[in-house]
């Protein structure tokens, strides 16, 4: 999988119930899938074809809370 969907990449969901929401790639899953989480999106697996990557990338600690994630998104 390319570095476009590296951990910490900020993306927008383009399909599904969370379409239009800002999310962050938090870990890589199986081929073609990543784990995402966002302020209005619970942690879930997403197909990379359903994500629109942005140029933003945030740094997440290995152990983070939803509050840490929201704060990192606000500062970028």
C-alpha positions as CSV (number, residue, x, y, z in Angstrom):
1,X,0.0,0.0,0.0
2,X,1.3,3.4,-0.9
3,X,2.4,6.0,1.6
4,X,-0.7,8.1,0.6
5,X,-2.5,6.2,3.4
6,X,0.2,6.2,6.0
7,X,-0.6,6.3,9.7
8,X,-1.6,9.9,10.6
9,X,-2.9,10.9,7.2
10,X,-6.1,13.0,7.4
11,X,-8.8,11.9,4.9
12,X,-12.4,12.4,4.1
13,X,-14.9,9.5,3.9
14,X,-16.6,9.4,0.5
15,X,-18.9,6.5,0.9
16,X,-21.2,5.0,3.6
17,X,-22.9,6.5,6.6
18,X,-19.8,8.5,7.5
19,X,-19.5,10.1,4.0
20,X,-18.2,13.7,4.2
21,X,-16.6,13.2,7.7
22,X,-13.0,14.0,8.4
23,X,-11.0,10.9,9.6
24,X,-7.5,9.9,10.4
25,X,-5.7,6.7,9.4
26,X,-4.7,5.1,12.7
27,X,-3.3,1.8,11.5
28,X,-2.9,-0.3,8.5
29,X,-5.2,-3.4,8.2
30,X,-5.2,-6.1,5.5
31,X,-4.4,-5.4,1.8
32,X,-6.5,-2.4,0.6
33,X,-7.9,-1.6,4.0
34,X,-7.0,0.8,6.9
35,X,-8.3,1.5,10.3
36,X,-9.7,5.0,10.7
37,X,-11.1,7.1,13.5
38,X,-12.4,10.6,13.7
39,X,-14.4,13.1,15.8
40,X,-17.7,11.9,14.4
41,X,-16.6,8.4,13.3
42,X,-15.9,5.4,15.5
43,X,-12.8,3.3,15.0
44,X,-13.5,1.0,12.0
45,X,-11.9,-0.6,9.0
46,X,-12.3,1.3,5.7
47,X,-11.5,0.5,2.1
48,X,-8.9,2.9,0.7
49,X,-11.1,3.5,-2.4
50,X,-13.7,5.0,-0.1
51,X,-11.2,7.6,1.3
52,X,-10.1,10.9,-0.1
53,X,-6.6,11.7,1.3
54,X,-5.6,15.3,2.1
55,X,-2.2,16.8,2.3
56,X,-2.5,17.0,6.1
57,X,-0.7,14.5,8.3
58,X,-0.8,14.5,12.1
59,X,1.5,12.7,14.6
60,X,-0.3,10.3,16.9
61,X,1.3,8.6,19.9
62,X,1.1,4.8,20.0
63,X,-1.5,5.0,22.7
64,X,-4.0,7.9,22.2
65,X,-7.5,8.8,23.4
66,X,-10.3,10.3,21.3
67,X,-9.5,13.6,23.0
68,X,-5.9,13.5,21.7
69,X,-7.2,12.8,18.2
70,X,-9.7,15.7,18.3
71,X,-7.0,18.1,19.6
72,X,-4.5,17.0,16.9
73,X,-7.2,17.6,14.2
74,X,-8.0,21.0,15.6
75,X,-4.4,22.2,15.6
76,X,-3.9,21.3,11.9
